Amino acid sequence: MMLSLLLRLCALAAALLGASPLWATAYEAELPQGIHGPRLCDFAPCAEVFPGATSFSGRKGQPPYVEAYADDHGQPKLLGYVMLSTDITDTPAYSGKPVVTLIGMDLQGRFTGVKVLKHSEPILLLGIPESALTKFNDQYLGKFVGDNIEIGRSRPDEGVIGLDAISGATVTVIAQNQVMLASGAAVARQTGILAPTLRPQAKFTDTGRRPDWAALVAEGSVQRLVVMPEQVGLEKNGGTPFIELWFGLLNPPDAGRALLGADGWKQLMDRLKPGEQALFVVRSAGAESFKGSGFVRGGLYDRVQVRQGMDTFTFRDLDYLNLYGLAAAGAPRYTESAIFIVRSPAFSAAWPWKLSFLGNRVDRATGTRSFTSFEAAYWLPASALEGGRPVVEEPQAPWVKVWKARAVEIALFAALLVAVATVYALRDQLTRRSTRKNKWPVNAFKYSAWLLSIGFVGFGAMAQPSVTQVLTWFHALLFHWTWALFLSDPFIFLFWIFIIVTVFVWGRGLFCGWLCPFGSLSELLFKLGGALGLKRFQRALPQRLHDRLKWIKYGVFFGLLAVSMFSMGLAEKLAEVEPFKTTFLVGWGQRAWPYTLFAAGILGLSLFVERPFCKYLCPLGASLAMPSTFRWFGLRRKQACSTCKACAVGCGAQAIDADGRIDHRECLHCLDCMVLYTDTHACPPLAKERKRREREGLPLTPIGRDGHFIPIVPVATGPARPAPKG
């Protein structure tokens, strides 16, 4: 009966994964090839983000935007502007990829419409409905681009307008807020809606030094931008960069004379007008040109830009000068070079800026191409500026805001992880105080961990780990690691540090058996079923059948891993074999009935079979079971365990074989066997020895670490001395 029900649930999972029509429509959507061309609105639904507009111009400005017009008695009337977010910023969301957004803004700088064209957010794939992101974006309608808009509550006294976040997708909406404000502000400054940025111009020191190349690099006057092949979706090439650029400002006298020579630097300075800044760029490795082809067609260098704050500075043919050589001793060989001139008064050499290399990146999972940029930061050393560097407040990364906003919850979560690890490290002392008839010393901690895992970790912090994170980490290690991606969810980040450490110290059982929210819920339901009178219906599968079915989860994991190599999106859809999203992240009422039925079936079966999902289906458990083979510490065994079956009979995970050995890949660290290990009334070998000692009048010495009575060592004594006289 139990086997039949389990197989039916597997079949339901397969049908659910193959039949659901509810996948998000913008998830990894294929954008039209022409969307990055001169006629944006021929390929994008611009009318949807600017109601009332009847025609649209081609791309204008840098960064580009589109003008929206209405027909006014046969004449076009300018209504506002439309922009594609990735033309302006590629701020990554939780997936590590930007949310491609079409944005409308009127002549007063108020948002008129927002439409997501493409995203890669797993939580919006089969978890939170995509309509939640649409509803979030609708909060921008009518708001002014220059307002101080933040995620969270409004603070009128501080001039902050708050937006409601999406529960479970905080990182996504924080990144989206940055995209909206950065895109709108970039266009608003070009069109005069917002005043241009004014930065005091730099005043340089002149010490007469002529530093060599190594010194210029060490002090920061010369910086390096390197892009590796795996960052653009190509195969690794033995450490050879896709492109390697060196760059720096030439206006500072010490650096300029060192790089160009005294005569070359003086000639350059004579050509510059007041307020203009020159920088050099050379390519020392890679076959990709940083000049691109746009300067041939329209006099625009479309591969490099300078970004300072919210401002972007591009270069035309009139902004280009030939660089014939670098005079600094030790300068690298290069195959391409240029001097670019920034003519805008909004740029200041005293403030930090970034050089951006623009290009295409191929998504290894989907094969699609996306326009992206790779940046390297630059800030002149304080010694090159009179009075040193100005005080600059850099905008915080989305993950930093999340950590600060939830600092108290994060601290409590970290304390929980440390407490559970500490209690488990002291398991020997804990199990010695318990017996098979009184397991309360062990169960008090274990049950408390289950309740906190379900309530605080699962439903509260929504920090249920998933196999999709294993796949993401695998691809990041294989192709390109991004710390910001993994720091963006502090609870999952800390949880995975805990999991990785404890898996190699004790095996997967501490996480799976004590702190996995879904596993804890499943186990608690089994205990609850027994307490409610269902114990006579509770059964464990025959050991031989269990030993066969336990391999299913490994097949599920390797199947997902194989699929992810071809399509990460499809793998994330198939990962719905985990009922975690339905249970903790989204909620039963927000999901289609197949998902709800599958999760309810698994939890319902848990009333009769102990942890059925954990034992037979969980791909996350399978991924953690394999490294558990290399754990440093295991549960203790003694020689008599090879013939005694007492522990195996009571093992809910069915992880003890016929020879008394514990399979730590399957063990869930319930500690029941360790309680029995030192119980002189329940452990058959110890009970036999105890009875023998009682019959022979021998003392019952404590139980040693080997699971036996500590032997009595007689104290050697010499001949009796006669009593002293007197």
C-alpha positions in Angstrom: 0.0 0.0 0.0 2.7 2.4 1.0 4.8 1.6 -2.1 1.8 2.1 -4.3 1.1 5.5 -2.8 4.8 6.5 -3.2 4.9 5.5 -6.8 1.6 7.4 -7.5 3.2 10.5 -6.0 6.2 10.1 -8.3 3.9 9.8 -11.3 2.0 12.9 -10.2 5.3 14.8 -10.0 6.3 13.8 -13.5 2.9 14.8 -14.9 2.9 18.0 -13.0 6.3 19.0 -14.4 5.3 18.2 -17.9 1.8 19.6 -18.1 1.7 22.9 -16.2 0.9 25.9 -18.4 1.6 28.4 -15.7 5.3 29.1 -16.3 6.1 32.8 -16.4 5.9 34.3 -19.9 8.9 36.6 -19.7 11.2 34.0 -18.1 14.2 33.7 -20.4 12.0 35.1 -23.2 13.9 35.4 -26.5 14.1 39.1 -27.5 13.8 40.1 -31.1 17.2 40.5 -32.8 16.4 44.1 -33.9 15.6 45.3 -30.4 19.1 46.6 -30.0 19.1 48.3 -33.4 18.2 51.9 -34.2 14.4 51.3 -34.3 13.7 50.1 -30.8 9.9 50.5 -31.0 9.7 48.4 -34.2 10.5 45.4 -32.0 9.3 46.4 -28.5 5.8 47.2 -27.3 6.5 50.9 -26.7 2.8 51.9 -26.9 2.2 49.7 -23.8 4.5 51.8 -21.6 3.4 55.2 -23.1 -0.4 55.2 -23.6 -1.6 57.7 -26.1 1.6 57.7 -28.2 1.0 57.0 -31.9 4.6 57.1 -33.2 8.1 56.8 -32.0 11.5 58.0 -33.1 14.7 56.0 -33.6 17.2 55.8 -30.8 18.8 59.1 -29.8 21.4 60.2 -27.3 23.9 58.3 -25.2 22.8 56.3 -23.4 20.0 55.9 -26.0 16.3 56.6 -25.6 13.3 57.0 -27.9 11.0 60.0 -28.3 7.2 59.2 -28.1 4.8 61.3 -30.2 1.1 61.9 -30.6 -0.6 63.1 -33.7 -1.6 66.8 -33.3 -3.6 67.8 -36.5 -1.2 66.0 -38.7 1.9 67.2 -36.8 3.9 65.0 -34.3 3.7 66.3 -30.8 6.4 65.2 -28.3 4.9 63.5 -25.3 7.9 61.9 -23.6 10.5 59.2 -23.8 10.8 55.4 -23.9 14.0 53.6 -22.8 15.2 50.0 -22.6 16.9 49.5 -19.2 19.8 47.4 -20.6 20.8 50.3 -22.9 21.6 52.2 -19.7 22.4 49.8 -16.9 22.8 46.0 -16.5 22.3 45.9 -12.7 21.9 42.2 -11.9 19.0 40.8 -10.0 18.9 37.7 -7.9 19.7 35.4 -10.9 22.9 37.4 -11.6 21.3 38.7 -14.8 19.4 42.0 -15.4 15.7 42.3 -15.7 15.2 43.7 -19.2 12.6 46.4 -18.7 10.9 48.8 -21.1 10.1 52.2 -19.4 8.0 55.2 -20.4 8.5 58.7 -19.0 6.6 61.9 -19.8 8.1 65.4 -20.3 7.7 66.2 -16.6 9.8 63.1 -15.6 6.9 61.0 -14.4 6.8 57.3 -15.2 4.0 56.4 -17.6 4.5 52.6 -17.9 6.8 49.7 -17.1 6.9 46.4 -18.9 9.3 43.5 -18.2 10.4 41.9 -21.5 12.8 39.3 -20.1 14.0 38.1 -16.7 15.9 35.1 -15.3 14.5 35.1 -11.8 13.9 31.5 -10.6 11.5 32.6 -7.9 9.3 34.2 -10.6 9.4 31.0 -12.8 7.3 28.6 -10.8 7.1 30.2 -7.4 5.9 33.8 -7.0 3.6 34.6 -10.0 5.0 37.0 -12.6 2.0 39.2 -12.0 3.6 40.1 -8.6 6.5 41.8 -10.4 4.0 43.6 -12.7 2.1 44.8 -9.6 5.3 46.0 -8.0 6.3 47.9 -11.2 2.8 49.6 -11.3 3.8 51.5 -8.1 6.1 53.7 -10.2 3.3 55.0 -12.4 3.0 58.8 -11.8 6.1 59.1 -9.6 8.8 61.6 -10.5 12.2 60.2 -11.5 14.0 62.6 -9.2 12.1 61.5 -6.1 13.9 59.5 -3.4 12.2 56.1 -3.9 13.2 53.2 -1.7 11.9 49.7 -1.0 10.1 49.7 2.3 7.9 52.1 4.2 7.6 55.8 3.3 9.4 58.3 5.6 7.9 61.8 4.7 10.2 63.6 7.2 13.2 62.3 5.3 11.6 62.8 1.9 11.6 59.0 1.2 8.8 57.5 -0.9 8.4 53.8 0.0 7.4 50.9 -2.3 5.9 47.6 -1.1 8.3 44.7 -1.8 7.5 41.3 -3.0 7.7 38.8 -0.2 10.3 36.3 -1.0 11.9 38.3 -3.8 13.4 41.2 -1.9 16.7 41.2 -3.9 14.8 41.3 -7.2 12.8 44.4 -6.3 15.7 46.2 -4.8 17.7 45.7 -8.1 14.6 46.7 -10.1 14.3 49.9 -8.1 17.9 50.7 -9.0 17.2 49.9 -12.7 14.1 52.2 -12.8 15.8 55.2 -11.1 19.1 54.8 -13.0 17.4 54.5 -16.4 15.0 57.4 -15.8 17.7 59.7 -14.4 20.1 59.0 -17.3 17.5 60.1 -19.9 16.1 62.9 -17.7 19.5 64.5 -17.5 20.0 64.3 -21.3 16.6 65.9 -21.9 16.8 68.6 -19.3 14.2 67.3 -16.9 16.9 66.9 -14.3 19.6 69.4 -13.9 23.0 68.2 -15.1 25.5 66.9 -12.5 27.9 69.5 -11.3 31.2 68.3 -9.9 34.1 70.5 -8.9 37.0 70.1 -11.3 40.2 68.4 -10.2 43.4 70.3 -9.2 46.4 68.2 -9.8 49.7 68.2 -7.9 53.0 68.3 -9.8 56.0 66.8 -8.0 58.1 66.3 -11.0 58.3 62.5 -10.5 58.6 60.1 -13.4 57.3 56.8 -12.0 57.7 53.6 -14.0 54.8 51.4 -15.1 54.8 49.2 -12.0 54.7 52.2 -9.8 51.8 53.7 -11.8 49.8 50.5 -11.4 50.6 50.2 -7.7 49.4 53.7 -6.9 46.3 53.4 -9.1 47.2 55.9 -11.8 46.9 53.0 -14.3 44.1 50.4 -14.0 43.4 47.1 -15.7 40.1 45.8 -17.1 40.2 42.1 -18.0 37.3 40.0 -19.4 37.8 36.2 -19.4 36.2 33.9 -22.1 33.9 32.3 -19.6 32.4 35.7 -18.7 31.1 36.0 -22.2 29.9 32.4 -22.4 33.0 31.0 -24.2 35.1 28.0 -23.2 38.1 28.7 -20.9 41.3 29.2 -22.8 44.0 28.2 -20.4 43.8 31.5 -18.5 44.1 33.7 -21.7 41.8 36.7 -21.4 39.0 37.4 -23.9 40.3 41.0 -23.8 42.8 42.8 -21.5 42.8 46.6 -21.3 45.0 49.1 -19.5 43.8 52.6 -19.0 44.3 55.8 -17.0 44.0 59.6 -17.0 46.7 61.6 -18.8 46.0 65.1 -17.3 47.8 64.6 -14.0 51.3 65.9 -14.6 53.3 63.1 -12.9 51.4 60.3 -14.6 51.0 62.1 -17.9 54.7 62.8 -18.4 55.6 59.3 -17.3 53.2 57.8 -19.8 53.7 60.1 -22.8 57.1 61.7 -22.2 57.5 65.4 -21.3 57.1 66.6 -24.9 54.2 64.3 -25.8 52.3 65.3 -22.6 52.8 69.0 -23.2 51.6 68.7 -26.8 48.4 66.9 -25.6 47.7 69.5 -22.9 48.1 72.3 -25.4 45.3 70.6 -27.6 42.8 70.3 -24.7 40.4 73.1 -23.8 39.8 74.0 -20.1 37.8 71.3 -18.4 38.6 68.6 -20.9 40.1 65.3 -19.7 42.2 62.8 -21.7 42.6 59.1 -21.0 44.5 56.4 -22.7 43.4 52.9 -23.4 45.6 50.0 -24.7 44.8 46.4 -25.5 47.5 44.1 -24.3 45.8 40.7 -24.8 42.9 39.2 -26.6 41.7 39.5 -30.2 38.6 41.6 -29.6 38.8 45.2 -30.5 37.8 47.9 -28.0 37.1 50.4 -30.9 34.3 48.3 -32.4 32.8 49.1 -35.8 30.4 51.9 -34.9 33.0 54.6 -35.5 33.3 53.5 -39.1 29.6 53.8 -39.7 28.7 56.8 -37.7 31.8 58.1 -36.0 30.9 56.5 -32.7 33.1 54.3 -30.6 30.4 51.9 -29.4 32.6 49.5 -27.4 33.9 51.7 -24.6 32.2 54.3 -22.3 33.1 56.2 -19.2 30.6 56.2 -16.3 30.6 58.5 -13.4 27.8 58.3 -11.0 24.6 58.3 -13.0 26.3 60.0 -16.0 27.6 58.1 -19.1 30.2 59.6 -21.5 30.7 58.2 -24.9 33.2 59.0 -27.6 32.9 60.1 -31.3 35.6 60.3 -33.9 36.4 63.9 -32.9 37.1 62.7 -29.4 39.8 60.3 -30.5 43.6 60.8 -30.9 46.3 58.4 -31.9 48.5 57.0 -29.2 51.9 56.2 -30.7 53.6 54.7 -27.7 53.9 54.5 -23.9 57.1 56.0 -22.5 56.9 54.5 -19.0 59.5 51.9 -18.3 58.1 48.4 -18.1 54.9 49.2 -20.0 53.4 46.1 -21.6 53.3 45.3 -25.3 50.0 46.2 -26.9 48.2 45.6 -30.2 45.6 48.5 -30.1 45.7 51.9 -28.5 43.8 55.2 -28.3 43.5 58.5 -26.5 39.9 59.5 -25.8 38.9 63.0 -24.7 36.0 63.6 -22.3 34.6 67.1 -23.1 31.6 67.2 -20.8 31.8 69.6 -17.8 29.8 67.0 -15.8 32.9 64.8 -15.6 35.5 65.5 -12.9 38.8 63.7 -12.6 38.7 64.2 -8.9 35.8 61.8 -8.5 35.8 58.0 -9.1 34.6 56.7 -12.4 34.5 53.5 -14.4 35.6 52.4 -17.8 33.0 50.1 -19.4 33.7 47.6 -22.2 30.5 46.8 -24.0 29.8 43.6 -25.7 27.7 40.5 -26.2 27.5 37.6 -23.8 26.2 34.1 -24.8 24.1 32.4 -22.1 25.6 28.9 -21.9 22.3 27.5 -20.6 20.0 28.9 -23.2 22.3 29.9 -26.1 20.8 33.4 -26.3 22.9 36.5 -26.6 22.5 39.6 -24.4 24.1 43.0 -24.5 26.2 43.6 -21.4 29.1 45.6 -20.0 32.2 44.8 -18.0 33.6 47.6 -15.8 36.8 48.5 -14.0 36.8 51.3 -11.4 39.3 54.2 -11.5 40.1 56.9 -8.9 43.2 58.9 -9.0 45.5 58.4 -6.0 45.1 61.1 -3.3 48.7 62.2 -3.9 47.8 63.3 -7.4 45.1 65.7 -6.2 45.5 68.9 -4.3 43.8 68.4 -0.9 43.4 64.7 -1.5 40.3 62.8 -2.6 36.9 64.3 -2.0 34.5 62.5 0.3 32.2 60.3 -1.9 29.3 58.2 -0.8 29.0 55.3 -3.2 25.5 53.8 -3.7 25.1 50.6 -1.8 24.8 47.3 -3.6 21.4 45.6 -3.4 22.8 42.8 -1.2 24.2 45.3 1.3 20.8 46.9 1.7 19.2 43.5 2.3 21.8 42.6 5.0 21.3 45.9 6.8 17.5 45.9 6.6 17.3 42.4 8.2 20.3 42.6 10.5 18.3 41.4 13.6 16.8 38.4 11.8 20.1 37.5 10.3 21.8 37.6 13.7 19.1 35.4 15.2 19.4 32.9 12.3 23.2 32.8 12.7 22.8 32.2 16.4 20.4 29.3 15.7 23.0 27.7 13.3 25.8 28.0 15.9 23.6 26.7 18.7 22.5 23.6 16.8 26.1 22.9 15.7 27.3 23.3 19.3 24.6 21.0 20.7 25.4 18.3 18.1 29.1 18.6 18.8 28.3 17.8 22.5 26.1 14.8 21.5 28.1 12.3 23.6 27.3 14.2 26.8 23.7 14.6 25.6 23.0 11.0 24.7 24.6 9.7 27.9 21.9 11.5 29.9 19.2 9.9 27.8 17.8 6.3 27.8 15.5 4.5 25.4 12.7 5.0 27.8 13.6 8.7 28.5 14.9 10.4 25.4 13.8 13.8 26.5 17.3 15.3 27.0 18.0 14.6 23.3 14.5 15.2 22.0 14.1 18.6 23.8 16.9 20.0 21.6 15.9 18.1 18.5 12.2 19.0 18.6 13.1 22.7 19.4 15.3 22.7 16.3 12.5 21.3 14.2 10.0 23.9 15.4 12.4 26.8 14.8 13.3 25.4 11.4 9.7 25.2 10.4 8.4 28.4 11.9 11.4 30.8 11.9 13.5 29.5 9.0 10.9 28.1 6.7 7.8 30.3 7.0 9.5 33.3 8.5 12.8 33.8 6.7 11.7 31.6 3.7 15.2 30.2 3.8 14.5 26.7 2.5 17.6 25.5 0.6 16.9 24.0 -2.8 18.7 21.9 -5.4 18.4 24.9 -7.8 21.0 26.6 -5.6 23.3 23.6 -6.0 22.9 23.8 -9.7 23.6 27.6 -9.6 26.7 27.1 -7.5 27.9 24.4 -9.9 27.5 26.6 -12.9 29.1 29.6 -11.2 32.2 27.5 -10.2 32.3 26.1 -13.8 31.8 29.3 -15.7 31.9 32.5 -13.7 31.7 33.1 -9.9 29.8 36.2 -8.7 29.9 36.9 -5.0 27.1 39.5 -5.2 24.7 36.8 -6.5 25.2 34.6 -3.4 25.3 37.4 -0.9 22.0 38.7 -2.1 20.0 36.3 0.1 21.7 36.4 3.5 19.8 33.5 5.0 20.5 31.1 2.1 24.1 32.3 2.1 24.7 31.6 5.8 22.7 28.4 5.6 25.0 27.1 2.8 28.1 28.0 4.7 26.7 25.9 7.6 25.7 23.1 5.3 29.1 22.9 3.5 31.0 22.9 6.8 28.8 20.4 8.6 28.6 18.0 5.7 32.3 17.6 5.7 32.6 17.4 9.5 29.6 15.2 10.3 27.7 14.4 7.1 24.5 15.7 5.7 22.4 14.4 8.7 22.7 17.6 10.8 21.1 19.7 8.2 18.7 17.2 6.8 17.7 15.8 10.1 17.6 18.9 12.3 17.3 22.1 10.3 15.8 21.4 6.9 12.4 23.1 7.1 10.5 20.6 4.9 12.3 17.6 6.4 11.5 18.9 9.9 7.8 19.4 8.9 7.7 15.9 7.5 9.2 14.3 10.6 7.0 16.3 12.9 3.9 15.1 11.0 5.1 11.5 11.5 5.5 12.0 15.2 2.1 13.8 15.4 0.5 10.9 13.5 1.8 8.5 16.1 0.6 10.6 18.9 -2.9 10.9 17.3 -3.5 7.2 17.2 -2.1 6.4 13.7 0.9 4.5 15.0 -0.7 1.1 14.1 -0.8 2.3 10.4 2.7 3.7 10.4 5.1 1.4 8.5 8.7 1.4 7.3 9.3 -0.1 3.8 11.0 -3.5 3.8 14.8 -3.0 4.0 15.4 -4.6 0.6 12.9 -2.4 -1.1 14.2 0.7 0.8 17.7 -0.1 -0.4 16.5 0.0 -4.0 14.2 3.0 -3.8 16.8 5.2 -2.0 18.7 5.5 -5.3 15.8 7.3 -7.0 16.9 10.6 -5.4 20.4 10.3 -6.9 18.8 9.7 -10.3 16.7 12.8 -9.9 19.7 14.9 -8.9 21.9 13.8 -11.8 19.0 14.2 -14.2 18.6 17.8 -13.1 22.3 18.4 -13.3 22.4 17.0 -16.9 19.5 19.1 -18.0 21.0 22.2 -16.5 24.0 21.9 -18.7 21.7 22.4 -21.7 19.0 24.6 -20.3 19.1 26.1 -16.8 15.6 27.3 -17.2 14.2 23.8 -17.9 16.2 22.4 -15.0 14.6 25.0 -12.7 11.2 24.0 -13.9 11.9 20.3 -13.4 13.2 21.1 -9.9 9.6 21.5 -8.9 9.9 17.9 -7.8 10.8 19.6 -4.6 7.6 20.8 -2.9 9.5 23.5 -1.1 8.2 26.6 -3.0 4.6 25.5 -2.5 5.1 24.9 1.2 7.2 27.8 2.3 7.9 30.4 -0.5 4.6 30.9 -2.3 1.9 29.5 -0.2 -0.8 26.9 -0.9 -3.4 29.4 -2.0 -1.1 31.1 -4.6 -0.3 28.0 -6.6 -2.1 25.9 -9.2 -3.8 22.8 -7.9 -1.2 20.2 -9.2 1.5 21.8 -7.1 -0.7 22.0 -4.1 -1.9 18.4 -4.5 1.7 17.1 -4.9 2.9 18.9 -1.8 -0.2 17.8 0.2 0.3 14.2 -1.0 4.0 14.2 0.2 3.0 15.7 3.6 0.0 13.4 3.9 2.2 10.3 3.3 4.5 11.6 6.0 1.8 10.8 8.6 2.4 7.1 7.8 6.0 6.8 6.5 8.8 8.6 8.2 10.3 11.2 5.9 9.3 9.6 2.5 10.5 12.5 0.4 13.8 12.8 2.2 14.6 9.1 1.8 13.5 8.5 -1.8 13.0 11.7 -3.9 14.9 14.7 -2.5 17.6 15.7 -5.0 19.0 18.2 -2.5 19.6 15.4 0.0 21.3 13.3 -2.8 23.6 16.2 -3.6 24.7 16.4 0.1 24.8 12.7 0.6 27.8 12.2 -1.8 30.3 14.5 0.0 29.1 13.0 3.3 31.2 10.0 2.4 34.2 12.1 3.1 33.1 13.4 6.5 35.7 13.7 9.3 33.6 12.3 12.1 31.0 9.6 12.3 28.7 8.0 14.9 30.4 5.5 17.1 30.1 1.7 16.6 31.5 -1.2 18.7 32.3 -4.7 17.7 29.1 -6.2 19.0 27.1 -3.9 16.7 27.9 -6.3 13.8 25.7 -9.0 15.3 23.2 -7.0 17.4 20.2 -5.6 15.5 18.7 -3.4 18.2 19.8 -0.1 16.6 18.8 -1.1 13.1 15.2 -1.9 14.3 14.7 1.5 15.7 16.5 3.5 12.9 13.8 5.7 11.2 16.2 6.5 8.3 16.9 2.8 7.8 20.5 3.7 7.5 22.0 0.8 9.5 22.8 -2.3 7.4 22.7 -6.0 8.3 26.3 -5.8 9.6 25.6 -2.9 12.0 27.3 -0.3 9.8 25.9 3.2 9.5 25.5 4.6 6.0 26.2 8.2 6.7 24.9 9.2 3.3 21.5 8.2 4.5 21.8 8.8 8.3 19.7 11.8 9.5 21.5 12.0 12.9 18.4 11.4 15.0 20.8 10.0 17.7 18.4 7.2 18.7 21.2 4.7 18.1 23.6 6.7 20.2 21.2 6.8 23.1 21.0 3.0 22.8 24.8 2.8 22.5 25.3 3.7 26.2 22.0 2.5 27.7 22.9 -0.4 30.0 19.3 -1.6 30.0 18.5 -1.3 26.3 21.7 -2.1 24.5 21.8 -6.0 24.5 25.6 -6.4 24.9 25.7 -3.8 27.7 22.6 -5.3 29.4 24.2 -8.7 29.3 27.4 -7.4 30.8 25.5 -5.4 33.4 23.6 -8.5 34.6 26.8 -10.5 34.8 28.4 -7.8 37.0 25.3 -7.6 39.2 25.4 -11.4 39.7 29.1 -11.4 40.6 28.9 -8.3 42.8 31.2 -6.3 40.5 30.8 -2.5 40.4 28.9 -0.9 37.5 31.7 1.4 36.2 30.8 4.1 33.6 30.5 3.4 29.9 33.6 4.5 27.9 33.8 6.0 24.5 34.1 2.5 23.0 30.6 1.7 24.3 31.8 -0.7 27.0 32.1 -0.6 30.8 35.4 1.0 31.8 37.6 -1.9 33.0 38.7 -2.0 36.6 42.4 -1.8 37.0 43.6 -3.2 40.4 45.9 -0.9 42.4 49.2 -2.6 43.2 50.0 -2.8 46.9 53.2 -3.9 48.8 53.6 -6.0 52.0 51.9 -4.6 55.0 54.1 -2.6 57.3 54.1 -3.2 61.0 52.5 -0.6 63.1 55.1 1.8 64.6 55.8 1.2 68.3 54.8 3.6 71.0 
